């Protein structure tokens, strides 16, 4: 990975980790937070991602991709716990 792509990977990981920590905090501190709530937010993130007709730019695309990935993984892991 060259220098020009390295900052993108760093930014992606930074946003992904920050979103994951935020979701963990919300789950542990908000007894009303449910998987369905996060799925609703994820649905809206998908809509926002698809509504990029003006172009967000590279940084915002990275932020959106990392945020969506964090929600997808967090929801998937939570659902796996519930199936135990």
C-alpha positions in Angstrom: 0.0 0.0 0.0 1.5 3.3 -1.0 1.5 6.5 0.9 -1.5 7.8 -1.0 -3.7 4.9 0.1 -2.2 4.6 3.6 -4.1 7.6 5.0 -7.3 6.2 3.7 -6.8 2.9 5.5 -5.9 4.8 8.7 -9.0 7.0 8.4 -11.3 4.0 7.7 -9.9 2.2 10.8 -10.2 5.3 13.0 -13.9 5.8 12.1 -14.7 2.1 12.3 -13.2 1.8 15.8 -14.9 5.0 17.0 -18.3 3.9 15.7 -17.9 0.4 17.3 -16.9 2.0 20.7 -19.9 4.3 20.5 -22.3 1.4 19.7 -20.9 -0.6 22.6 -21.3 2.3 25.0 -24.9 2.9 23.8 -25.8 -0.8 24.2 -24.4 -1.0 27.7 -25.7 2.3 28.9 -29.2 2.4 27.3 -31.5 -0.4 28.4 -34.0 0.7 25.7 -31.5 0.2 22.8 -32.4 -2.8 20.7 -31.0 -4.5 17.6 -34.0 -3.2 15.7 -33.1 0.4 16.6 -29.6 -0.1 15.2 -31.0 -1.8 12.1 -33.2 1.3 11.5 -30.2 3.5 11.7 -28.3 1.2 9.3 -31.2 1.3 6.9 -30.9 5.1 6.9 -27.2 5.0 6.4 -27.8 2.8 3.3 -30.2 5.4 2.0 -27.7 8.3 2.7 -25.0 6.3 1.0 -27.1 5.8 -2.1 -28.2 9.5 -2.2 -24.7 10.6 -3.2 -25.7 12.2 -6.5 -23.7 15.3 -5.9 -20.6 13.5 -4.7 -19.4 13.6 -1.1 -15.7 13.3 -1.8 -13.1 10.7 -0.9 -13.0 11.4 2.8 -16.7 11.4 3.3 -17.0 8.2 1.3 -14.5 6.5 3.6 -16.4 7.7 6.7 -19.6 6.4 5.3 -18.2 3.0 4.3 -16.5 2.6 7.7 -19.7 3.7 9.6 -21.8 1.2 7.7 -19.3 -1.6 8.2 -19.2 -0.9 11.9 -23.0 -1.0 12.2 -23.2 -4.2 10.1 -20.6 -6.0 12.2 -22.0 -4.8 15.5 -25.5 -5.9 14.6 -24.3 -9.2 13.3 -22.3 -9.9 16.5 -25.3 -8.9 18.7 -27.7 -11.1 16.8 -25.2 -14.0 17.1 -25.1 -13.5 20.9 -28.9 -13.6 21.0 -28.9 -17.0 19.2 -26.8 -18.6 21.9 
